[in-house]
Amino acid sequence: MALYDAIAEIYDAWSVSVVEDIAFYVGEAKRCDGPVVELAVGSGRIAVPIAQAGRKVIGIDLSTSMLARARALAEERGVGALVDLRVGDLCDPPVTEHVHLVICPFRSLLHLPDEAEKLRALRAAHDLLEPGGRLVFDVFAPSPEDIVETNGLWLEREAGIFERADWDESRRSLLLSVRSGESTAAMELHWLSAIEWRRLIDEAGFDVADLYGWFDRRPYRGHDDMIWTCCRRD
Ligand SMILES: C[S@@+](CC[C@H](N)C(=O)[O-])C[C@H]1O[C@@H](n2cnc3c(N)ncnc32)[C@H](O)[C@@H]1O
């Protein structure tokens, strides 16, 4: 059973307030020709709006329960034919097509435990792209204030949905627990600094086109959030 299978039922309600990234990724998709690959597509929160904008999406995820939700959302919104969902690992995606855009929204790369796995994922994204194609993803690195404010506290993030962050600064990992009624899950996220991401992106064969601090495209100035747009170099 994949990690997100345990919370697939509550994922959409849990992430309902996260909307600021949707127009950003739809905009990125509209700039490119042809299909988009979304790594860690989840419940289709981003993929389905991209399909509604007329682009085909190939979505990869480890969780069959999340993919079932994505399938249902795509059908409900009338874009089932544009959404091609595949079970698989984003480090070794089951995709033979080459595309102009690969995206990995909502911090999904932070599920990978270490630099080696993150580099593997970036290289896999590189190999899916046509020369000059783009990889766009977002991640975060918490501020000290964020850690102090939230560490170890159960907070009601949405009505009836509680979230707790246990930060380990020495390991740079976050144990995120979520509960709602009978559903509970805990997942680890592992962050890196902007300098470390830049090095991995370069090692994977990309040039950084832009690094934003938020989805309104403000430049990154040490914010918690990092939105990377990268061009396949070779
Ligand atoms: C935070 S959700 C993001 C889902 C979606 N991209 C969104 O923006 O709502 C993270 C997703 O990553 C998936 N995931 C985690 N590790 C993965 C891996 N190694 N390969 C593929 N999917 C993975 C989970 O199953 C989950 O659906």
The ligand as an SDF file (V2000), in Angstrom:
LIG
                    3D

 27 29  0  0  0  0  0  0  0  0999 V2000
    1.4000   16.3390   -1.9300 C   0  0  0  0  0  0  0  0  0  0  0  0
    0.7390   15.1540   -3.0320 S   0  0  0  0  0  0  0  0  0  0  0  0
    0.7320   16.0920   -4.5280 C   0  0  0  0  0  0  0  0  0  0  0  0
   -0.3330   15.6480   -5.4890 C   0  0  0  0  0  0  0  0  0  0  0  0
   -0.5930   16.5950   -6.6590 C   0  0  0  0  0  0  0  0  0  0  0  0
    0.5940   16.8040   -7.4680 N   0  0  0  0  0  0  0  0  0  0  0  0
   -1.1090   17.9290   -6.1630 C   0  0  0  0  0  0  0  0  0  0  0  0
   -0.4860   18.9530   -6.4680 O   0  0  0  0  0  0  0  0  0  0  0  0
   -2.1320   17.9610   -5.4690 O   0  0  0  0  0  0  0  0  0  0  0  0
    2.0860   14.0560   -3.2150 C   0  0  0  0  0  0  0  0  0  0  0  0
    1.8220   12.8750   -4.1450 C   0  0  0  0  0  0  0  0  0  0  0  0
    3.0900   12.2460   -4.3880 O   0  0  0  0  0  0  0  0  0  0  0  0
    2.8690   10.8590   -4.5430 C   0  0  0  0  0  0  0  0  0  0  0  0
    4.1760   10.2170   -4.3940 N   0  0  0  0  0  0  0  0  0  0  0  0
    4.9830   10.2130   -3.3080 C   0  0  0  0  0  0  0  0  0  0  0  0
    6.1460    9.5840   -3.5890 N   0  0  0  0  0  0  0  0  0  0  0  0
    6.0570    9.1890   -4.9000 C   0  0  0  0  0  0  0  0  0  0  0  0
    6.9550    8.5080   -5.7840 C   0  0  0  0  0  0  0  0  0  0  0  0
    8.1650    8.0950   -5.3870 N   0  0  0  0  0  0  0  0  0  0  0  0
    6.5520    8.2870   -7.0520 N   0  0  0  0  0  0  0  0  0  0  0  0
    5.3120    8.6820   -7.4780 C   0  0  0  0  0  0  0  0  0  0  0  0
    4.4280    9.3390   -6.6720 N   0  0  0  0  0  0  0  0  0  0  0  0
    4.8080    9.5890   -5.4130 C   0  0  0  0  0  0  0  0  0  0  0  0
    1.8390   10.5460   -3.4790 C   0  0  0  0  0  0  0  0  0  0  0  0
    1.1810    9.3120   -3.7080 O   0  0  0  0  0  0  0  0  0  0  0  0
    0.9240   11.7730   -3.5970 C   0  0  0  0  0  0  0  0  0  0  0  0
   -0.1420   11.5350   -4.4840 O   0  0  0  0  0  0  0  0  0  0  0  0
  1  2  1  0
  2  3  1  0
  2 10  1  0
  3  4  1  0
  4  5  1  0
  5  6  1  0
  5  7  1  0
  7  8  2  0
  7  9  1  0
 10 11  1  0
 11 12  1  0
 11 26  1  0
 12 13  1  0
 13 14  1  0
 13 24  1  0
 14 15  1  0
 14 23  1  0
 15 16  2  0
 16 17  1  0
 17 18  1  0
 17 23  2  0
 18 19  1  0
 18 20  2  0
 20 21  1  0
 21 22  2  0
 22 23  1  0
 24 25  1  0
 24 26  1  0
 26 27  1  0
M  CHG  2   2   1   9  -1
M  END
$$$$
